[in-house]
Amino acid sequence: MQKTLVILLLSIVLFSCDQKPETAAAPQEKKGYWTALDKIRTKETNPRPVIILDAGHGGIDPGGLSNHDSTELNVKEKDLTLYMSEQLYKKLDKDRFNVIRIRKKDTDFHRHERTRYIEQANPDLLISLHTNWDRDSNTNGFEFAYSGRILNYVDTNKKKPLGDTVNIKNPFAEQLTKYCQTLSANTKRAFSGMRNRGIKERTDRIWMLYGVHYPSLLVEFGFVTGKHDIFYYQKTSDSLDMFVNILAKSITSFFPPPPDSVYVPPFGMMPAMEAKE
Protein backbone atom coordinates (compact mmCIF):
# COMPACT_ATOMS: atom_id res chain seq x y z
CA MET A 1 0.00 0.00 0.00
CA GLN A 2 2.79 2.39 0.96
CA LYS A 3 4.67 1.48 -2.24
CA THR A 4 1.58 2.13 -4.33
CA LEU A 5 1.13 5.54 -2.68
CA VAL A 6 4.75 6.53 -3.41
CA ILE A 7 4.41 5.52 -7.08
CA LEU A 8 1.19 7.55 -7.35
CA LEU A 9 2.79 10.64 -5.86
CA LEU A 10 5.80 10.35 -8.19
CA SER A 11 3.47 10.08 -11.19
CA ILE A 12 1.60 13.22 -10.18
CA VAL A 13 4.87 15.14 -9.76
CA LEU A 14 6.23 14.00 -13.13
CA PHE A 15 2.96 14.83 -14.91
CA SER A 16 2.88 18.28 -13.34
CA CYS A 17 6.45 19.02 -14.44
CA ASP A 18 5.51 18.09 -18.00
CA GLN A 19 2.73 20.70 -18.25
CA LYS A 20 3.74 24.20 -19.39
CA PRO A 21 1.96 27.09 -17.67
CA GLU A 22 -0.58 28.95 -19.81
CA THR A 23 0.73 32.33 -20.98
CA ALA A 24 -0.42 34.92 -23.47
CA ALA A 25 1.31 34.70 -26.82
CA ALA A 26 4.30 37.03 -26.98
CA PRO A 27 3.60 39.98 -29.28
CA GLN A 28 5.51 39.90 -32.53
CA GLU A 29 8.18 42.54 -32.75
CA LYS A 30 7.47 45.16 -35.40
CA LYS A 31 9.92 45.20 -38.27
CA GLY A 32 12.36 48.09 -38.22
CA TYR A 33 11.27 49.54 -41.56
CA TRP A 34 8.20 51.75 -41.79
CA THR A 35 7.79 52.32 -45.49
CA ALA A 36 5.98 54.98 -47.50
CA LEU A 37 3.26 52.47 -48.35
CA ASP A 38 2.80 51.75 -44.64
CA LYS A 39 2.35 55.46 -43.97
CA ILE A 40 -0.07 55.86 -46.84
CA ARG A 41 -2.05 52.78 -45.82
CA THR A 42 -2.44 53.95 -42.20
CA LYS A 43 -3.13 57.63 -42.96
CA GLU A 44 -5.93 58.97 -40.79
CA THR A 45 -8.86 60.80 -42.36
CA ASN A 46 -8.93 64.52 -41.57
CA PRO A 47 -12.24 66.19 -40.59
CA ARG A 48 -11.29 68.91 -43.07
CA PRO A 49 -8.83 68.28 -45.92
CA VAL A 50 -5.41 69.67 -45.01
CA ILE A 51 -3.94 71.81 -47.81
CA ILE A 52 -0.26 72.78 -47.55
CA LEU A 53 0.96 75.86 -49.43
CA ASP A 54 4.68 75.74 -50.13
CA ALA A 55 5.96 79.10 -51.36
CA GLY A 56 9.17 78.08 -53.12
CA HIS A 57 12.57 79.46 -52.08
CA GLY A 58 12.89 82.39 -49.64
CA GLY A 59 15.48 84.19 -47.54
CA ILE A 60 18.99 83.80 -48.96
CA ASP A 61 17.57 81.61 -51.75
CA PRO A 62 15.93 83.96 -54.29
CA GLY A 63 15.01 81.23 -56.77
CA GLY A 64 14.84 82.36 -60.39
CA LEU A 65 15.99 85.89 -61.23
CA SER A 66 14.68 87.70 -64.29
CA ASN A 67 17.78 89.79 -65.16
CA HIS A 68 15.72 91.74 -67.66
CA ASP A 69 17.27 94.53 -69.72
CA SER A 70 14.85 96.90 -68.03
CA THR A 71 15.66 96.85 -64.31
CA GLU A 72 12.16 98.12 -63.53
CA LEU A 73 10.74 94.84 -64.80
CA ASN A 74 13.08 92.60 -62.80
CA VAL A 75 11.51 90.18 -60.30
CA LYS A 76 12.59 87.43 -57.89
CA GLU A 77 10.88 84.06 -57.81
CA LYS A 78 10.78 83.99 -53.99
CA ASP A 79 8.67 87.18 -53.94
CA LEU A 80 6.23 85.89 -56.54
CA THR A 81 5.72 82.54 -54.81
CA LEU A 82 5.16 84.20 -51.44
CA TYR A 83 2.59 86.54 -52.96
CA MET A 84 0.73 83.62 -54.56
CA SER A 85 0.82 81.67 -51.31
CA GLU A 86 -0.59 84.56 -49.27
CA GLN A 87 -3.35 85.30 -51.78
CA LEU A 88 -4.27 81.63 -52.13
CA TYR A 89 -4.43 81.31 -48.35
CA LYS A 90 -6.98 84.15 -48.30
CA LYS A 91 -9.03 82.65 -51.14
CA LEU A 92 -9.41 79.09 -49.85
CA ASP A 93 -12.46 78.49 -47.67
CA LYS A 94 -11.26 77.90 -44.08
CA ASP A 95 -14.57 76.21 -43.23
CA ARG A 96 -13.88 73.62 -45.91
CA PHE A 97 -10.11 73.29 -45.55
CA ASN A 98 -7.37 73.45 -42.99
CA VAL A 99 -4.86 75.59 -44.92
CA ILE A 100 -1.26 75.73 -43.71
CA ARG A 101 1.50 77.92 -45.12
CA ILE A 102 5.10 76.75 -44.84
CA ARG A 103 6.39 80.29 -44.90
CA LYS A 104 4.56 83.57 -44.34
CA LYS A 105 7.44 85.93 -44.96
CA ASP A 106 10.86 86.05 -46.60
CA THR A 107 12.24 83.07 -44.67
CA ASP A 108 14.56 80.34 -45.86
CA PHE A 109 13.61 76.73 -45.10
CA HIS A 110 15.70 73.77 -46.23
CA ARG A 111 13.69 71.20 -48.19
CA HIS A 112 14.09 68.60 -45.42
CA GLU A 113 12.86 71.12 -42.84
CA ARG A 114 9.81 71.70 -45.01
CA THR A 115 8.87 68.03 -45.28
CA ARG A 116 9.54 67.33 -41.58
CA TYR A 117 7.35 70.27 -40.64
CA ILE A 118 4.37 69.43 -42.84
CA GLU A 119 4.45 65.66 -42.18
CA GLN A 120 3.00 66.29 -38.72
CA ALA A 121 -0.04 67.96 -40.28
CA ASN A 122 -1.16 64.76 -42.07
CA PRO A 123 -1.67 66.63 -45.41
CA ASP A 124 -4.15 65.70 -48.09
CA LEU A 125 -2.48 67.86 -50.74
CA LEU A 126 0.72 69.84 -51.06
CA ILE A 127 0.89 72.68 -53.59
CA SER A 128 4.50 73.70 -54.24
CA LEU A 129 4.35 77.16 -55.82
CA HIS A 130 7.11 78.19 -58.23
CA THR A 131 7.94 80.12 -61.35
CA ASN A 132 10.35 78.76 -63.95
CA TRP A 133 13.57 80.09 -65.48
CA ASP A 134 15.77 79.40 -68.47
CA ARG A 135 18.89 80.88 -70.05
CA ASP A 136 16.89 81.47 -73.22
CA SER A 137 14.49 84.41 -72.85
CA ASN A 138 12.35 82.92 -75.63
CA THR A 139 11.32 80.10 -73.29
CA ASN A 140 7.93 80.94 -71.77
CA GLY A 141 4.82 79.23 -70.46
CA PHE A 142 3.17 77.49 -67.50
CA GLU A 143 3.26 73.83 -66.50
CA PHE A 144 2.19 71.50 -63.70
CA ALA A 145 4.14 68.47 -62.52
CA TYR A 146 4.25 65.50 -60.16
CA SER A 147 6.71 62.68 -59.47
CA GLY A 148 6.02 59.22 -60.87
CA ARG A 149 8.01 57.63 -58.05
CA ILE A 150 8.49 58.38 -54.34
CA LEU A 151 11.16 57.52 -51.81
CA ASN A 152 10.37 54.35 -49.86
CA TYR A 153 10.71 56.25 -46.77
CA VAL A 154 12.28 55.64 -43.39
CA ASP A 155 13.73 53.27 -40.81
CA THR A 156 11.81 53.92 -37.59
CA ASN A 157 14.74 52.90 -35.43
CA LYS A 158 17.39 55.11 -37.02
CA LYS A 159 15.14 57.77 -38.54
CA LYS A 160 17.13 57.60 -41.75
CA PRO A 161 15.94 57.15 -45.35
CA LEU A 162 16.27 53.70 -46.82
CA GLY A 163 18.25 55.19 -49.66
CA ASP A 164 17.56 57.12 -52.84
CA THR A 165 18.00 53.99 -54.94
CA VAL A 166 15.05 52.35 -53.16
CA ASN A 167 11.88 53.94 -54.49
CA ILE A 168 8.41 52.86 -55.44
CA LYS A 169 5.74 53.89 -57.91
CA ASN A 170 3.82 56.88 -56.62
CA PRO A 171 0.37 55.51 -55.63
CA PHE A 172 -1.07 59.02 -56.10
CA ALA A 173 0.20 59.36 -59.69
CA GLU A 174 -3.18 58.82 -61.37
CA GLN A 175 -4.91 61.20 -58.97
CA LEU A 176 -2.21 63.85 -59.46
CA THR A 177 -2.44 63.53 -63.23
CA LYS A 178 -6.13 64.41 -63.05
CA TYR A 179 -5.40 67.36 -60.75
CA CYS A 180 -2.76 68.64 -63.19
CA GLN A 181 -5.10 68.21 -66.16
CA THR A 182 -7.75 70.29 -64.41
CA LEU A 183 -5.26 73.01 -63.48
CA SER A 184 -3.78 73.05 -66.97
CA ALA A 185 -7.16 73.33 -68.71
CA ASN A 186 -8.41 76.05 -66.34
CA THR A 187 -5.19 78.05 -66.67
CA LYS A 188 -5.22 77.81 -70.47
CA ARG A 189 -8.80 79.02 -70.55
CA ALA A 190 -7.89 82.16 -68.59
CA PHE A 191 -4.48 82.75 -70.20
CA SER A 192 -5.05 81.95 -73.86
CA GLY A 193 -2.00 83.99 -74.88
CA MET A 194 0.35 82.12 -72.57
CA ARG A 195 2.12 78.99 -73.73
CA ASN A 196 0.84 75.76 -72.19
CA ARG A 197 3.88 73.54 -71.58
CA GLY A 198 1.67 70.68 -70.47
CA ILE A 199 1.84 68.20 -67.61
CA LYS A 200 5.20 66.75 -66.57
CA GLU A 201 5.96 63.49 -64.80
CA ARG A 202 9.22 64.61 -63.21
CA THR A 203 11.99 62.04 -62.86
CA ASP A 204 14.65 64.36 -61.44
CA ARG A 205 13.71 63.67 -57.82
CA ILE A 206 12.46 67.06 -56.75
CA TRP A 207 12.32 66.56 -53.00
CA MET A 208 8.92 68.19 -52.43
CA LEU A 209 7.45 65.72 -54.94
CA TYR A 210 9.69 62.68 -54.46
CA GLY A 211 10.47 62.71 -50.73
CA VAL A 212 6.86 62.76 -49.52
CA HIS A 213 4.10 60.18 -48.93
CA TYR A 214 1.02 62.27 -49.71
CA PRO A 215 -0.29 63.89 -52.91
CA SER A 216 2.08 66.64 -53.98
CA LEU A 217 2.16 68.69 -57.14
CA LEU A 218 4.39 71.41 -58.55
CA VAL A 219 3.07 74.66 -60.02
CA GLU A 220 5.30 76.59 -62.44
CA PHE A 221 3.48 79.77 -63.45
CA GLY A 222 5.57 81.14 -66.31
CA PHE A 223 9.27 81.98 -66.62
CA VAL A 224 10.79 84.91 -64.75
CA THR A 225 13.42 84.94 -67.50
CA GLY A 226 10.88 84.87 -70.34
CA LYS A 227 10.60 88.06 -72.36
CA HIS A 228 6.88 87.37 -72.75
CA ASP A 229 6.05 86.05 -69.26
CA ILE A 230 7.84 88.84 -67.40
CA PHE A 231 4.83 91.11 -67.95
CA TYR A 232 2.52 88.74 -66.05
CA TYR A 233 4.43 89.49 -62.84
CA GLN A 234 4.27 93.27 -62.84
CA LYS A 235 2.30 95.26 -60.26
CA THR A 236 0.35 96.84 -63.10
CA SER A 237 -0.94 93.39 -64.10
CA ASP A 238 -3.63 91.37 -62.33
CA SER A 239 -2.34 88.08 -63.78
CA LEU A 240 -1.06 86.66 -60.48
CA ASP A 241 -4.41 87.33 -58.83
CA MET A 242 -6.21 85.71 -61.77
CA PHE A 243 -3.97 82.66 -61.49
CA VAL A 244 -4.57 82.42 -57.73
CA ASN A 245 -8.32 82.41 -58.38
CA ILE A 246 -7.82 79.51 -60.79
CA LEU A 247 -5.82 77.61 -58.18
CA ALA A 248 -8.41 78.23 -55.47
CA LYS A 249 -11.36 77.10 -57.61
CA SER A 250 -9.48 74.07 -58.94
CA ILE A 251 -8.32 72.92 -55.49
CA THR A 252 -11.85 73.30 -54.14
CA SER A 253 -13.13 71.08 -56.96
CA PHE A 254 -10.65 68.35 -55.93
CA PHE A 255 -12.46 67.95 -52.58
CA PRO A 256 -16.22 68.16 -53.17
CA PRO A 257 -18.46 67.94 -50.08
CA PRO A 258 -20.54 64.78 -49.67
CA PRO A 259 -23.65 64.85 -51.93
CA ASP A 260 -27.01 65.77 -50.40
CA SER A 261 -25.45 66.83 -47.14
CA VAL A 262 -25.14 70.01 -45.15
CA TYR A 263 -21.51 70.77 -44.43
CA VAL A 264 -20.89 71.46 -40.74
CA PRO A 265 -17.31 72.56 -40.02
CA PRO A 266 -15.68 70.80 -37.05
CA PHE A 267 -14.96 72.63 -33.83
CA GLY A 268 -11.80 74.70 -33.97
CA MET A 269 -10.65 76.64 -36.99
CA MET A 270 -6.99 77.20 -36.12
CA PRO A 271 -4.40 75.77 -38.51
CA ALA A 272 -2.85 72.53 -37.34
CA MET A 273 0.54 74.14 -36.96
CA GLU A 274 2.57 77.19 -37.81
CA ALA A 275 6.21 77.33 -38.82
CA LYS A 276 8.56 78.85 -36.29
CA GLU A 277 10.01 81.89 -37.91
C-alpha positions in Angstrom: 0.0 0.0 0.0 2.8 2.4 1.0 4.7 1.5 -2.2 1.6 2.1 -4.3 1.1 5.5 -2.7 4.7 6.5 -3.4 4.4 5.5 -7.1 1.2 7.5 -7.3 2.8 10.6 -5.9 5.8 10.4 -8.2 3.5 10.1 -11.2 1.6 13.2 -10.2 4.9 15.1 -9.8 6.2 14.0 -13.1 3.0 14.8 -14.9 2.9 18.3 -13.3 6.4 19.0 -14.4 5.5 18.1 -18.0 2.7 20.7 -18.2 3.7 24.2 -19.4 2.0 27.1 -17.7 -0.6 28.9 -19.8 0.7 32.3 -21.0 -0.4 34.9 -23.5 1.3 34.7 -26.8 4.3 37.0 -27.0 3.6 40.0 -29.3 5.5 39.9 -32.5 8.2 42.5 -32.8 7.5 45.2 -35.4 9.9 45.2 -38.3 12.4 48.1 -38.2 11.3 49.5 -41.6 8.2 51.8 -41.8 7.8 52.3 -45.5 6.0 55.0 -47.5 3.3 52.5 -48.4 2.8 51.7 -44.6 2.4 55.5 -44.0 -0.1 55.9 -46.8 -2.1 52.8 -45.8 -2.4 53.9 -42.2 -3.1 57.6 -43.0 -5.9 59.0 -40.8 -8.9 60.8 -42.4 -8.9 64.5 -41.6 -12.2 66.2 -40.6 -11.3 68.9 -43.1 -8.8 68.3 -45.9 -5.4 69.7 -45.0 -3.9 71.8 -47.8 -0.3 72.8 -47.5 1.0 75.9 -49.4 4.7 75.7 -50.1 6.0 79.1 -51.4 9.2 78.1 -53.1 12.6 79.5 -52.1 12.9 82.4 -49.6 15.5 84.2 -47.5 19.0 83.8 -49.0 17.6 81.6 -51.7 15.9 84.0 -54.3 15.0 81.2 -56.8 14.8 82.4 -60.4 16.0 85.9 -61.2 14.7 87.7 -64.3 17.8 89.8 -65.2 15.7 91.7 -67.7 17.3 94.5 -69.7 14.9 96.9 -68.0 15.7 96.9 -64.3 12.2 98.1 -63.5 10.7 94.8 -64.8 13.1 92.6 -62.8 11.5 90.2 -60.3 12.6 87.4 -57.9 10.9 84.1 -57.8 10.8 84.0 -54.0 8.7 87.2 -53.9 6.2 85.9 -56.5 5.7 82.5 -54.8 5.2 84.2 -51.4 2.6 86.5 -53.0 0.7 83.6 -54.6 0.8 81.7 -51.3 -0.6 84.6 -49.3 -3.3 85.3 -51.8 -4.3 81.6 -52.1 -4.4 81.3 -48.3 -7.0 84.2 -48.3 -9.0 82.6 -51.1 -9.4 79.1 -49.9 -12.5 78.5 -47.7 -11.3 77.9 -44.1 -14.6 76.2 -43.2 -13.9 73.6 -45.9 -10.1 73.3 -45.6 -7.4 73.4 -43.0 -4.9 75.6 -44.9 -1.3 75.7 -43.7 1.5 77.9 -45.1 5.1 76.7 -44.8 6.4 80.3 -44.9 4.6 83.6 -44.3 7.4 85.9 -45.0 10.9 86.0 -46.6 12.2 83.1 -44.7 14.6 80.3 -45.9 13.6 76.7 -45.1 15.7 73.8 -46.2 13.7 71.2 -48.2 14.1 68.6 -45.4 12.9 71.1 -42.8 9.8 71.7 -45.0 8.9 68.0 -45.3 9.5 67.3 -41.6 7.3 70.3 -40.6 4.4 69.4 -42.8 4.4 65.7 -42.2 3.0 66.3 -38.7 0.0 68.0 -40.3 -1.2 64.8 -42.1 -1.7 66.6 -45.4 -4.2 65.7 -48.1 -2.5 67.9 -50.7 0.7 69.8 -51.1 0.9 72.7 -53.6 4.5 73.7 -54.2 4.3 77.2 -55.8 7.1 78.2 -58.2 7.9 80.1 -61.4 10.3 78.8 -64.0 13.6 80.1 -65.5 15.8 79.4 -68.5 18.9 80.9 -70.0 16.9 81.5 -73.2 14.5 84.4 -72.9 12.3 82.9 -75.6 11.3 80.1 -73.3 7.9 80.9 -71.8 4.8 79.2 -70.5 3.2 77.5 -67.5 3.3 73.8 -66.5 2.2 71.5 -63.7 4.1 68.5 -62.5 4.2 65.5 -60.2 6.7 62.7 -59.5 6.0 59.2 -60.9 8.0 57.6 -58.0 8.5 58.4 -54.3 11.2 57.5 -51.8 10.4 54.4 -49.9 10.7 56.3 -46.8 12.3 55.6 -43.4 13.7 53.3 -40.8 11.8 53.9 -37.6 14.7 52.9 -35.4 17.4 55.1 -37.0 15.1 57.8 -38.5 17.1 57.6 -41.8 15.9 57.2 -45.3 16.3 53.7 -46.8 18.3 55.2 -49.7 17.6 57.1 -52.8 18.0 54.0 -54.9 15.0 52.4 -53.2 11.9 53.9 -54.5 8.4 52.9 -55.4 5.7 53.9 -57.9 3.8 56.9 -56.6 0.4 55.5 -55.6 -1.1 59.0 -56.1 0.2 59.4 -59.7 -3.2 58.8 -61.4 -4.9 61.2 -59.0 -2.2 63.9 -59.5 -2.4 63.5 -63.2 -6.1 64.4 -63.1 -5.4 67.4 -60.8 -2.8 68.6 -63.2 -5.1 68.2 -66.2 -7.7 70.3 -64.4 -5.3 73.0 -63.5 -3.8 73.1 -67.0 -7.2 73.3 -68.7 -8.4 76.0 -66.3 -5.2 78.1 -66.7 -5.2 77.8 -70.5 -8.8 79.0 -70.6 -7.9 82.2 -68.6 -4.5 82.8 -70.2 -5.0 82.0 -73.9 -2.0 84.0 -74.9 0.3 82.1 -72.6 2.1 79.0 -73.7 0.8 75.8 -72.2 3.9 73.5 -71.6 1.7 70.7 -70.5 1.8 68.2 -67.6 5.2 66.7 -66.6 6.0 63.5 -64.8 9.2 64.6 -63.2 12.0 62.0 -62.9 14.6 64.4 -61.4 13.7 63.7 -57.8 12.5 67.1 -56.8 12.3 66.6 -53.0 8.9 68.2 -52.4 7.5 65.7 -54.9 9.7 62.7 -54.5 10.5 62.7 -50.7 6.9 62.8 -49.5 4.1 60.2 -48.9 1.0 62.3 -49.7 -0.3 63.9 -52.9 2.1 66.6 -54.0 2.2 68.7 -57.1 4.4 71.4 -58.6 3.1 74.7 -60.0 5.3 76.6 -62.4 3.5 79.8 -63.4 5.6 81.1 -66.3 9.3 82.0 -66.6 10.8 84.9 -64.8 13.4 84.9 -67.5 10.9 84.9 -70.3 10.6 88.1 -72.4 6.9 87.4 -72.8 6.0 86.0 -69.3 7.8 88.8 -67.4 4.8 91.1 -67.9 2.5 88.7 -66.1 4.4 89.5 -62.8 4.3 93.3 -62.8 2.3 95.3 -60.3 0.3 96.8 -63.1 -0.9 93.4 -64.1 -3.6 91.4 -62.3 -2.3 88.1 -63.8 -1.1 86.7 -60.5 -4.4 87.3 -58.8 -6.2 85.7 -61.8 -4.0 82.7 -61.5 -4.6 82.4 -57.7 -8.3 82.4 -58.4 -7.8 79.5 -60.8 -5.8 77.6 -58.2 -8.4 78.2 -55.5 -11.4 77.1 -57.6 -9.5 74.1 -58.9 -8.3 72.9 -55.5 -11.8 73.3 -54.1 -13.1 71.1 -57.0 -10.7 68.3 -55.9 -12.5 68.0 -52.6 -16.2 68.2 -53.2 -18.5 67.9 -50.1 -20.5 64.8 -49.7 -23.6 64.8 -51.9 -27.0 65.8 -50.4 -25.5 66.8 -47.1 -25.1 70.0 -45.1 -21.5 70.8 -44.4 -20.9 71.5 -40.7 -17.3 72.6 -40.0 -15.7 70.8 -37.1 -15.0 72.6 -33.8 -11.8 74.7 -34.0 -10.6 76.6 -37.0 -7.0 77.2 -36.1 -4.4 75.8 -38.5 -2.9 72.5 -37.3 0.5 74.1 -37.0 2.6 77.2 -37.8 6.2 77.3 -38.8 8.6 78.9 -36.3 10.0 81.9 -37.9 
